[in-house]
Amino acid sequence: MVQNESYCQAKILDGKALAQKIEQQLKTEIATLTPQRGRPPGLAVLMVGDNPASAVYVRNKERACSKVGIASFGKHFPENISQQELERVIDQLNQDPRVDGILIQLPLPSHLDSVALLNKINPDKDVDGLHPINLGRLVRGEEGLRSCTPAGVIALFREYQIELAGKNAIVIGRSILVGKPLALMLLAENATVTMAHSRSQNLAALIRQADVIVAAVGKAELVQPDMVKEGAIVIDVGINRITDSEGKSRLVGDVAFAGVADVAAAITPVPGGVGPMTVAMLLQNTLTSYLKGLS
């Protein structure tokens, strides 16, 4: 459920609605292409062990694939699988003509080298956009598969016609999954970008200067209303489960939604904002890879 907008002045950037729109477009395109090309696009999601959160994410991805007509080649491995066995599976999927996208569900058990495994994936099947070649293409401004969450944020800006050129943007968080690639994508949109993180001094003062705020640190309600400039655009990538005094848990973002929504011009809710866009961009990347492989 998207957070209630009746009590706030900010425009709600509805990622759930946009994701549904993108998925409908993909479904139509895939339905046309599949008989022409002789097969649907294919996505392989690799999961190791029994992490409950990972299992939910994988199920959501496979369900989304099914809705738009992408074939799933998901594989679930026991916790004790070796690095060599997993690398062999990736090699096989790299060679499999039915598979256009390969994704490794993180985190992995500690005995596995996730970086080495990610680097094993053919860059043109790297639908998470995490291979060094795809990150290099992003740095150079070349075409390539983009990391799903940052790509989803950019898609939201475009859908709501939010102009980024010349704006001061701050990205709070420097992960390779979100913070770093998103900063580069914002630069490509001609924003002036500040990267902030856990060691940034005067974080509140840095945030107050920003026209566009992206919070991606995983710290519940870090961004408070007094840190936000009137009329700023606020993108909340964080998702944190907190428990109240009565023992009830709920999901909140990295932004104190209720208060910040009274100050900002536009804001993404949690849940229903950036999260659904991540899955939509994964599907989009799979189709992009499929089209490239068959062109």
BALUMVEX-404928 format. One record per residue (C-alpha): residue in three letters; x, y negated, z negated. Coordinates in steps of 0.1 Angstrom, whole numbers, plus 5000, padded with zeros to 4 digits. Example, Ala and Ser with C-alpha at 12.3 -4.5 7.8 and 13.67 -1.06 7.14 Angstrom:
<pts>
+------+------+------+------+
! type !    u !    v !    w !
+------+------+------+------+
!  Ala ! 5123 ! 5045 ! 4922 !
!  Ser ! 5137 ! 5011 ! 4929 !
+------+------+------+------+
</pts>
This chain:
<pts>
+------+------+------+------+
! type !    u !    v !    w !
+------+------+------+------+
!  Met ! 5000 ! 5000 ! 5000 !
!  Val ! 5013 ! 4966 ! 5010 !
!  Gln ! 5015 ! 4942 ! 4980 !
!  Asn ! 4986 ! 4918 ! 4977 !
!  Glu ! 4991 ! 4886 ! 4996 !
!  Ser ! 4960 ! 4868 ! 4982 !
!  Tyr ! 4978 ! 4851 ! 4954 !
!  Cys ! 5009 ! 4839 ! 4973 !
!  Gln ! 5016 ! 4813 ! 4999 !
!  Ala ! 5043 ! 4833 ! 5018 !
!  Lys ! 5034 ! 4850 ! 5051 !
!  Ile ! 5037 ! 4888 ! 5046 !
!  Leu ! 5060 ! 4904 ! 5071 !
!  Asp ! 5042 ! 4937 ! 5074 !
!  Gly ! 5067 ! 4964 ! 5083 !
!  Lys ! 5041 ! 4991 ! 5081 !
!  Ala ! 5019 ! 4976 ! 5107 !
!  Leu ! 5048 ! 4969 ! 5131 !
!  Ala ! 5062 ! 5004 ! 5126 !
!  Gln ! 5028 ! 5018 ! 5136 !
!  Lys ! 5027 ! 4995 ! 5167 !
!  Ile ! 5062 ! 5007 ! 5177 !
!  Glu ! 5053 ! 5044 ! 5171 !
!  Gln ! 5022 ! 5040 ! 5193 !
!  Gln ! 5044 ! 5025 ! 5221 !
!  Leu ! 5068 ! 5053 ! 5218 !
!  Lys ! 5041 ! 5079 ! 5218 !
!  Thr ! 5027 ! 5065 ! 5251 !
!  Glu ! 5062 ! 5063 ! 5267 !
!  Ile ! 5072 ! 5098 ! 5256 !
!  Ala ! 5039 ! 5113 ! 5268 !
!  Thr ! 5047 ! 5099 ! 5303 !
!  Leu ! 5084 ! 5109 ! 5303 !
!  Thr ! 5081 ! 5144 ! 5289 !
!  Pro ! 5064 ! 5161 ! 5320 !
!  Gln ! 5087 ! 5141 ! 5344 !
!  Arg ! 5119 ! 5151 ! 5325 !
!  Gly ! 5109 ! 5186 ! 5317 !
!  Arg ! 5113 ! 5183 ! 5279 !
!  Pro ! 5106 ! 5159 ! 5251 !
!  Pro ! 5133 ! 5139 ! 5232 !
!  Gly ! 5148 ! 5160 ! 5204 !
!  Leu ! 5161 ! 5150 ! 5169 !
!  Ala ! 5180 ! 5172 ! 5145 !
!  Val ! 5180 ! 5162 ! 5108 !
!  Leu ! 5205 ! 5181 ! 5087 !
!  Met ! 5198 ! 5184 ! 5050 !
!  Val ! 5220 ! 5201 ! 5024 !
!  Gly ! 5208 ! 5212 ! 4990 !
!  Asp ! 5176 ! 5204 ! 4972 !
!  Asn ! 5177 ! 5167 ! 4964 !
!  Pro ! 5139 ! 5159 ! 4959 !
!  Ala ! 5142 ! 5123 ! 4973 !
!  Ser ! 5161 ! 5136 ! 5004 !
!  Ala ! 5134 ! 5163 ! 5010 !
!  Val ! 5107 ! 5135 ! 5010 !
!  Tyr ! 5127 ! 5114 ! 5035 !
!  Val ! 5133 ! 5144 ! 5058 !
!  Arg ! 5096 ! 5154 ! 5057 !
!  Asn ! 5087 ! 5118 ! 5066 !
!  Lys ! 5111 ! 5117 ! 5095 !
!  Glu ! 5099 ! 5151 ! 5108 !
!  Arg ! 5062 ! 5140 ! 5105 !
!  Ala ! 5070 ! 5108 ! 5124 !
!  Cys ! 5087 ! 5128 ! 5151 !
!  Ser ! 5056 ! 5150 ! 5155 !
!  Lys ! 5033 ! 5119 ! 5157 !
!  Val ! 5052 ! 5104 ! 5187 !
!  Gly ! 5060 ! 5136 ! 5205 !
!  Ile ! 5097 ! 5141 ! 5196 !
!  Ala ! 5108 ! 5177 ! 5190 !
!  Ser ! 5124 ! 5184 ! 5156 !
!  Phe ! 5154 ! 5206 ! 5153 !
!  Gly ! 5158 ! 5202 ! 5116 !
!  Lys ! 5181 ! 5224 ! 5096 !
!  His ! 5182 ! 5229 ! 5058 !
!  Phe ! 5213 ! 5244 ! 5044 !
!  Pro ! 5222 ! 5257 ! 5009 !
!  Glu ! 5241 ! 5235 ! 4985 !
!  Asn ! 5272 ! 5256 ! 4988 !
!  Ile ! 5276 ! 5254 ! 5026 !
!  Ser ! 5313 ! 5248 ! 5035 !
!  Gln ! 5326 ! 5218 ! 5055 !
!  Gln ! 5337 ! 5241 ! 5083 !
!  Glu ! 5302 ! 5257 ! 5086 !
!  Leu ! 5285 ! 5223 ! 5088 !
!  Glu ! 5311 ! 5210 ! 5114 !
!  Arg ! 5303 ! 5241 ! 5135 !
!  Val ! 5266 ! 5233 ! 5134 !
!  Ile ! 5273 ! 5197 ! 5145 !
!  Asp ! 5295 ! 5209 ! 5173 !
!  Gln ! 5266 ! 5232 ! 5185 !
!  Leu ! 5241 ! 5203 ! 5183 !
!  Asn ! 5265 ! 5180 ! 5202 !
!  Gln ! 5264 ! 5206 ! 5230 !
!  Asp ! 5227 ! 5214 ! 5229 !
!  Pro ! 5209 ! 5196 ! 5258 !
!  Arg ! 5176 ! 5196 ! 5239 !
!  Val ! 5190 ! 5175 ! 5211 !
!  Asp ! 5193 ! 5137 ! 5217 !
!  Gly ! 5198 ! 5126 ! 5181 !
!  Ile ! 5216 ! 5141 ! 5151 !
!  Leu ! 5212 ! 5127 ! 5116 !
!  Ile ! 5228 ! 5139 ! 5084 !
!  Gln ! 5206 ! 5132 ! 5054 !
!  Leu ! 5227 ! 5115 ! 5027 !
!  Pro ! 5238 ! 5119 ! 5000 !
!  Leu ! 5257 ! 5152 ! 5004 !
!  Pro ! 5270 ! 5174 ! 4977 !
!  Ser ! 5304 ! 5162 ! 4964 !
!  His ! 5325 ! 5190 ! 4979 !
!  Leu ! 5315 ! 5178 ! 5014 !
!  Asp ! 5333 ! 5150 ! 5033 !
!  Ser ! 5304 ! 5130 ! 5046 !
!  Val ! 5326 ! 5106 ! 5066 !
!  Ala ! 5343 ! 5134 ! 5085 !
!  Leu ! 5309 ! 5150 ! 5092 !
!  Leu ! 5295 ! 5117 ! 5105 !
!  Asn ! 5325 ! 5112 ! 5127 !
!  Lys ! 5319 ! 5147 ! 5142 !
!  Ile ! 5286 ! 5136 ! 5157 !
!  Asn ! 5288 ! 5126 ! 5194 !
!  Pro ! 5285 ! 5088 ! 5193 !
!  Asp ! 5257 ! 5089 ! 5219 !
!  Lys ! 5237 ! 5112 ! 5196 !
!  Asp ! 5245 ! 5092 ! 5165 !
!  Val ! 5209 ! 5079 ! 5159 !
!  Asp ! 5220 ! 5065 ! 5124 !
!  Gly ! 5245 ! 5042 ! 5141 !
!  Leu ! 5272 ! 5050 ! 5116 !
!  His ! 5299 ! 5065 ! 5139 !
!  Pro ! 5330 ! 5042 ! 5141 !
!  Ile ! 5325 ! 5039 ! 5179 !
!  Asn ! 5289 ! 5026 ! 5174 !
!  Leu ! 5300 ! 5003 ! 5147 !
!  Gly ! 5328 ! 4991 ! 5170 !
!  Arg ! 5303 ! 4985 ! 5197 !
!  Leu ! 5283 ! 4964 ! 5173 !
!  Val ! 5314 ! 4943 ! 5163 !
!  Arg ! 5321 ! 4937 ! 5200 !
!  Gly ! 5285 ! 4929 ! 5209 !
!  Glu ! 5283 ! 4959 ! 5233 !
!  Glu ! 5253 ! 4981 ! 5238 !
!  Gly ! 5251 ! 5011 ! 5215 !
!  Leu ! 5230 ! 5028 ! 5188 !
!  Arg ! 5224 ! 5005 ! 5159 !
!  Ser ! 5220 ! 5014 ! 5122 !
!  Cys ! 5183 ! 5019 ! 5116 !
!  Thr ! 5175 ! 4997 ! 5086 !
!  Pro ! 5193 ! 4965 ! 5100 !
!  Ala ! 5178 ! 4971 ! 5134 !
!  Gly ! 5144 ! 4973 ! 5117 !
!  Val ! 5150 ! 4939 ! 5100 !
!  Ile ! 5159 ! 4923 ! 5133 !
!  Ala ! 5128 ! 4938 ! 5149 !
!  Leu ! 5107 ! 4922 ! 5121 !
!  Phe ! 5122 ! 4888 ! 5128 !
!  Arg ! 5114 ! 4891 ! 5165 !
!  Glu ! 5079 ! 4904 ! 5159 !
!  Tyr ! 5071 ! 4874 ! 5137 !
!  Gln ! 5090 ! 4850 ! 5160 !
!  Ile ! 5114 ! 4838 ! 5132 !
!  Glu ! 5141 ! 4818 ! 5148 !
!  Leu ! 5176 ! 4827 ! 5134 !
!  Ala ! 5199 ! 4805 ! 5155 !
!  Gly ! 5216 ! 4779 ! 5134 !
!  Lys ! 5200 ! 4791 ! 5102 !
!  Asn ! 5220 ! 4798 ! 5070 !
!  Ala ! 5216 ! 4834 ! 5062 !
!  Ile ! 5228 ! 4853 ! 5031 !
!  Val ! 5231 ! 4891 ! 5030 !
!  Ile ! 5234 ! 4903 ! 4994 !
!  Gly ! 5251 ! 4938 ! 4996 !
!  Arg ! 5280 ! 4950 ! 5017 !
!  Ser ! 5272 ! 4987 ! 5023 !
!  Ile ! 5281 ! 5003 ! 5056 !
!  Leu ! 5244 ! 5014 ! 5059 !
!  Val ! 5228 ! 4979 ! 5057 !
!  Gly ! 5249 ! 4949 ! 5045 !
!  Lys ! 5278 ! 4950 ! 5069 !
!  Pro ! 5259 ! 4959 ! 5101 !
!  Leu ! 5231 ! 4935 ! 5094 !
!  Ala ! 5255 ! 4906 ! 5088 !
!  Leu ! 5270 ! 4913 ! 5123 !
!  Met ! 5235 ! 4915 ! 5139 !
!  Leu ! 5226 ! 4882 ! 5123 !
!  Leu ! 5258 ! 4867 ! 5137 !
!  Ala ! 5247 ! 4880 ! 5171 !
!  Glu ! 5215 ! 4861 ! 5167 !
!  Asn ! 5236 ! 4829 ! 5161 !
!  Ala ! 5229 ! 4826 ! 5123 !
!  Thr ! 5256 ! 4813 ! 5100 !
!  Val ! 5261 ! 4843 ! 5077 !
!  Thr ! 5273 ! 4845 ! 5041 !
!  Met ! 5280 ! 4880 ! 5026 !
!  Ala ! 5275 ! 4882 ! 4989 !
!  His ! 5280 ! 4912 ! 4966 !
!  Ser ! 5285 ! 4923 ! 4930 !
!  Arg ! 5317 ! 4902 ! 4926 !
!  Ser ! 5304 ! 4870 ! 4942 !
!  Gln ! 5307 ! 4840 ! 4919 !
!  Asn ! 5277 ! 4816 ! 4916 !
!  Leu ! 5254 ! 4840 ! 4934 !
!  Ala ! 5223 ! 4820 ! 4925 !
!  Ala ! 5239 ! 4789 ! 4940 !
!  Leu ! 5248 ! 4807 ! 4972 !
!  Ile ! 5212 ! 4821 ! 4975 !
!  Arg ! 5197 ! 4786 ! 4970 !
!  Gln ! 5216 ! 4773 ! 5001 !
!  Ala ! 5201 ! 4800 ! 5024 !
!  Asp ! 5173 ! 4797 ! 5049 !
!  Val ! 5172 ! 4835 ! 5053 !
!  Ile ! 5178 ! 4858 ! 5023 !
!  Val ! 5184 ! 4895 ! 5027 !
!  Ala ! 5186 ! 4915 ! 4994 !
!  Ala ! 5201 ! 4949 ! 4998 !
!  Val ! 5219 ! 4958 ! 4966 !
!  Gly ! 5195 ! 4982 ! 4948 !
!  Lys ! 5192 ! 4961 ! 4917 !
!  Ala ! 5155 ! 4956 ! 4906 !
!  Glu ! 5142 ! 4921 ! 4910 !
!  Leu ! 5177 ! 4905 ! 4912 !
!  Val ! 5164 ! 4876 ! 4933 !
!  Gln ! 5143 ! 4854 ! 4911 !
!  Pro ! 5120 ! 4824 ! 4922 !
!  Asp ! 5144 ! 4798 ! 4909 !
!  Met ! 5172 ! 4811 ! 4933 !
!  Val ! 5151 ! 4807 ! 4964 !
!  Lys ! 5149 ! 4775 ! 4985 !
!  Glu ! 5113 ! 4763 ! 4993 !
!  Gly ! 5104 ! 4777 ! 5027 !
!  Ala ! 5131 ! 4804 ! 5029 !
!  Ile ! 5125 ! 4837 ! 5047 !
!  Val ! 5131 ! 4866 ! 5023 !
!  Ile ! 5138 ! 4902 ! 5034 !
!  Asp ! 5138 ! 4928 ! 5006 !
!  Val ! 5156 ! 4960 ! 5016 !
!  Gly ! 5159 ! 4973 ! 4980 !
!  Ile ! 5137 ! 5000 ! 4966 !
!  Asn ! 5140 ! 5007 ! 4928 !
!  Arg ! 5118 ! 5028 ! 4905 !
!  Ile ! 5112 ! 5011 ! 4872 !
!  Thr ! 5093 ! 5023 ! 4841 !
!  Asp ! 5072 ! 4999 ! 4820 !
!  Ser ! 5066 ! 5000 ! 4783 !
!  Glu ! 5037 ! 5024 ! 4787 !
!  Gly ! 5059 ! 5049 ! 4805 !
!  Lys ! 5043 ! 5042 ! 4839 !
!  Ser ! 5067 ! 5040 ! 4868 !
!  Arg ! 5064 ! 5018 ! 4900 !
!  Leu ! 5085 ! 5008 ! 4929 !
!  Val ! 5099 ! 4973 ! 4931 !
!  Gly ! 5124 ! 4957 ! 4954 !
!  Asp ! 5155 ! 4936 ! 4948 !
!  Val ! 5133 ! 4905 ! 4949 !
!  Ala ! 5108 ! 4894 ! 4922 !
!  Phe ! 5080 ! 4895 ! 4947 !
!  Ala ! 5051 ! 4877 ! 4929 !
!  Gly ! 5072 ! 4846 ! 4920 !
!  Val ! 5093 ! 4844 ! 4951 !
!  Ala ! 5062 ! 4847 ! 4973 !
!  Asp ! 5050 ! 4814 ! 4959 !
!  Val ! 5082 ! 4797 ! 4971 !
!  Ala ! 5091 ! 4815 ! 5003 !
!  Ala ! 5076 ! 4809 ! 5038 !
!  Ala ! 5077 ! 4846 ! 5046 !
!  Ile ! 5086 ! 4878 ! 5027 !
!  Thr ! 5086 ! 4915 ! 5031 !
!  Pro ! 5068 ! 4936 ! 5005 !
!  Val ! 5080 ! 4967 ! 4987 !
!  Pro ! 5067 ! 4992 ! 4996 !
!  Gly ! 5054 ! 4985 ! 5032 !
!  Gly ! 5081 ! 4962 ! 5044 !
!  Val ! 5115 ! 4973 ! 5056 !
!  Gly ! 5111 ! 5010 ! 5048 !
!  Pro ! 5087 ! 5020 ! 5075 !
!  Met ! 5108 ! 5001 ! 5100 !
!  Thr ! 5138 ! 5023 ! 5093 !
!  Val ! 5119 ! 5054 ! 5105 !
!  Ala ! 5105 ! 5035 ! 5135 !
!  Met ! 5141 ! 5025 ! 5146 !
!  Leu ! 5153 ! 5061 ! 5141 !
!  Leu ! 5126 ! 5072 ! 5166 !
!  Gln ! 5135 ! 5044 ! 5189 !
!  Asn ! 5172 ! 5053 ! 5188 !
!  Thr ! 5163 ! 5089 ! 5196 !
!  Leu ! 5144 ! 5078 ! 5227 !
!  Thr ! 5172 ! 5055 ! 5237 !
!  Ser ! 5197 ! 5084 ! 5235 !
!  Tyr ! 5173 ! 5106 ! 5255 !
!  Leu ! 5170 ! 5080 ! 5283 !
!  Lys ! 5207 ! 5075 ! 5284 !
!  Gly ! 5214 ! 5113 ! 5286 !
!  Leu ! 5190 ! 5117 ! 5314 !
!  Ser ! 5198 ! 5086 ! 5335 !
+------+------+------+------+
</pts>
